[in-house]
Amino acid sequence: MIKKINHIAIVVPDLNESMRFWVDALGLELDHIENVPEQSVDAAFLPVGESKIELLRPTDDESGVARYLAKRGPGMHHICFEVDDIEASLARLKSLDIPLINEEPITGSGGKRLAFVHPKGTGGVLVELYQLPPKNSPIPEL
Amino acid sequence: MIKKINHIAIVVPDLNESMRFWVDALGLELDHIENVPEQSVDAAFLPVGESKIELLRPTDDESGVARYLAKRGPGMHHICFEVDDIEASLARLKSLDIPLINEEPITGSGGKRLAFVHPKGTGGVLVELYQLPPKNSPIPEL
């Protein structure tokens, strides 16, 4: 059901400043930075093993990430797990009355399907589930 | 330098209660629970991919984990990275004036060597570094 940790998301006020620790000091490599409009953040992706560190900088003052930063300060924001079958995962969570932020999967960049589980149901941790599109989906021959 | 995420540590007030989400709902497997006296916690280990979720329940009221729980409530506590050479990692951090909780590695269970980096130097994230003993260290023949 759960394949691996896809990423750990960390809220930062300034991406360039945060590179001093994660890249210069710790030695991770910056893969790329992209704007993620649906979360109102700029995100920096730093691969580590089979997972990634994602540094999130809010691009407005109203989004969930911006309000988290204002309230709690910089730090770990959520953990994202890759699952085989996000519908099955959400059905299992619902059957146990775990509160969900997204009752149905939403589609993100690259065709991944994702949903957030409410921290009320996890013991204080914001949990994201990803189902990635299959890498080897057959391409029809023309 | 950094090999992978070894674990994500999550502070919980009650290990049994927390299994409802992490095991029953999310579908992770509980590998084992052990007492970790040097951190004054009982720790539950739940493997996921090449990493683990570690649920930490304080066993006293004075330890760092207990004070974190009292101040911030349950949630993500620290992220632990496996490194090849912990002395080299600490030297690099010191050379950039990153504040460390452990200036020198301490030895934990199973012979692993570990050190914590202060959240002041990471942008609000408590970071732990692990160097595991080699798995294939030669056993002298008798």
Interface residues (C-beta under 8 A of the other chain):
Chain A: M1 I2 K3 K4 I5 I8 I10 V12 E17 S18 R20 F21 W22 D24 A25 L26 G27 L28 V48 G49 E50 S51 R72 G73 P74 G75 M76 I79 F81 S89 R92 L93 L96 I98 P119 G121 T122 G123 G124 V125 V127
Chain B: M1 I2 K3 K4 I5 I8 I10 V11 V12 E17 S18 R20 F21 W22 D24 A25 L26 G27 L28 V48 G49 E50 S51 R72 G73 P74 G75 M76 I79 F81 S89 R92 L93 L96 I98 P119 G121 T122 G123 G124 V125 V127
